[in-house]
Amino acid sequence: MALYGVYIIAPYAHEPRSWSALATAVLLVYGSALLHGAAAMPSPGFSITLPLTAGSSPATKRAGAALLVVAALLSLWTAGGTTVTLGGDLLRSDRVAIFLSALLLAVFGGGSLAKAATDPVRAEVESMQDGPEKTKALDFMSGSKNIGLLERGLLFAFIAAGQPEAAALVLAAKSLARVPTNDHGKHASEYFLIGTLASVIASLAMGMAARSAVGLPVL
């Protein structure tokens, strides 16, 4: 990776910020590997011995976090005044405020809507006698919260961008990756369909409202 990065920035080697961008990328890779306790660090392309290259000890995680902080600071220096200018423009932008508010409402407000809609199904499952069907249904439901947050975020992003067809791909991908099987029972299927519909309604409503508020076509 490091050698490829040097190749890419070679035409701009006279500019210090090119090297700082490469250093930022390297620090991000190694910092993330240390922080998450990777079994082994990525090879830099040549033989080298590095400290704290494996394991998940507190020292390893602290080193990874420190590298990520350095990478963040270095990226700010690399971006220079553009970062400050862009940040100020974003903070003063009414459109950004509208879309950000709508995103938060879609993601977290939609989560409340999905929970309220699926609570009866969950309650019915929890009242069942212990057995394989109940266990599998509860296991299926247990991973729905984080997936729902990501689902609503992506749906809102595509709808707000005026790409509803891409939003449909999100639902297709979710169906392929997480569709309940017969082993999960009918309750898991009901939970899946109701939760997905609630997420779609929340994301669609907030995406259309945000676009309308800034003068764009709703879709």
N, C-alpha and C positions, 0 to 999 in steps of 0.2 A: 504494500500500500504506500509506504513512504517513498519507495523508488518511483512508483507511478506518479505520485504527487509532485516529485521533483521534475519529472518529465513534463507534466502539465504546465507547471509555472515557469519552465525554462525560458520561454519568450519574454517573460516579465521579471527575470531574475534581478534586474537592476532596481526594482521597486521593493523596498523593505516590507511593505504590507502584503506582498505576495507570499513571502516567507512566513510572515506571521499567520496568514490564513492556513498555510500548510501545517504550521505548528499547532494551531487550534484544532485542526482535524485529528492530528495524531494524539493530542492530549485528550480529546473527547473519546477516542477509541480505547485508549489504554485506561483512562479514568473510569469509563463505564465497565470495562472488563474487571477492574479491581473492585469497584463498588458492588458489583453483582456476584463477586466470588467465582469468576470463571475458572474452569479446571486448568486452563492454560492460557497464557497471553497470546494474542495473534503474532505470528512470526513477522518480524520487520523485513525479512528478505535476506538476512545474513545471520550468522551465528553470534549470539550475544547473551550474556547472563545479566538478568535484571533482578533486583530485590522485589519481594512481595509479588511474585508472578502467579501465585496460586493460592487457593484457600479462601476462607471467608472470615478470617480473624478480624477483631476490631481494628487492629493496626492497618490491615489491608483495606478495609472499608474507609478508614480515615484518609489513607493515601489516595484512594480513588476519588473521594469527595473533594480533597484538596486539588487534585488535577483538574476536576471539572470546574472548580471555582476559578483556577488560573486560566482555563480555556475560555470561560465566560468573560473574564476581564480582558483577555487578549483579543477576543472577538470584538469587544466594544472599542478597543483601541484601533483595530483593523478597520472597522466601519467608520471611525472618525466622527466628524461633525454631522455626517449624514444621519447617524442614529439619533442624535439629539433633535435634529430638525424633523425627522420623520416621527419621532415620538411625540413632539409637541404638536405636530399637525394632527396626529391620530387622537390625542387627548382633546383637541379643540373641535374635532369633527362631529357634527350632529349625526351624520350617517353611521359612523362607527358606534356611537352611543346607542343608537336605535337598534342596530343589528346585534350588538353585544348583549343588550338587555333582552332582546327577543331570543337570542341563543340560550341564555341562562334560563329563561322561562320555559323554553322548549325542552331543554335537557333535564332540569330539576323539577319544574312544574309538571312536565310530562311524566316524570317518574312518580310523582304523587298521584296523577291521574291513572297511570298504569297499575299502581299498587291498589288503589281503591277499586279498580275494575276487576282485578284478579284475586282480591282478598277472599271473596266467597268460594272460589275454586280451591284456594290454599286451605281454607278452613274445612272444606269438605274432605280434602285429602288427609288433613291432620286428625280428623275424627274417625278415619278408617281404622280397622284393626291392623295391627302390625303384620307385615308380610312383604313379599318381594315387590308387589305392585306399589305399595305405599312408599317403600324405600327408594325405588327407582324414580317415582314421581317427585319425591322431595329432593333427590339428588339433581334431577333435571331443573327444578325450580331454583335451587340454591345458587346457580351461576347466572341467573337472569339479570341481577341488578347492574353489574358492571357492563354486561353486554348491552343492556338497555340504554345506559348512558352513552356508550359509543354509537349505538344505532341512531339515537335521536340527534346526536351531534352531527353525524354524517348526513342524515336526512335533511336537517335544517340547512346545513352548509350548501348542499346541492340545490335545494329549493330556493334558498335566498340568492343563489348565483344564477337562477333562471334555467337550471338543468334538471327538470323533473325526471327525465329519462334516466339520468345517472342515479337519482334517488331510487328508482325502481331496481337498479342493479344491486343496491345495498340490500334491499329486501330479498332479492334472489340469492345473493351470497349468504345471507343469514339462513335462509331456508335450506340451502345445501349443507351448511356447516352445523346447523343446530336443530333441524326438524326432528320432532320426537318420533320414536319408532313405536311399534305395537307393544314392545316390552315395557315402555313407560306408562302405558294405559291411556284411557280416554281423557282423564283429568289433565295429564300433561299436555295433550293436544289442545284442550280448551284453554289452558293457561297460556300456551304459546300463541294461539290465535288472538285471544283477547288482549294480551299484552302488546303484541305487534300492532294491532289495530289502534290501541290507545296511543302508542308511540307515533304512529303515522298521523293520527288526528292532531296531536300536540305539535309535531314538527311542521305539518302542512299549515295549520292555522297560524302559527307564529311566523313562519317564513312568508306567507302571503301578507300578513299584517305588516311585517317589517318592510317588504317591498312596496306596499301601498303607501306606507307612511313617508317614504322618500320619493314618491312620485313615479315608481316603476310599475310596469304591468304585474299583476299579481302572480302570473306564471310565465 
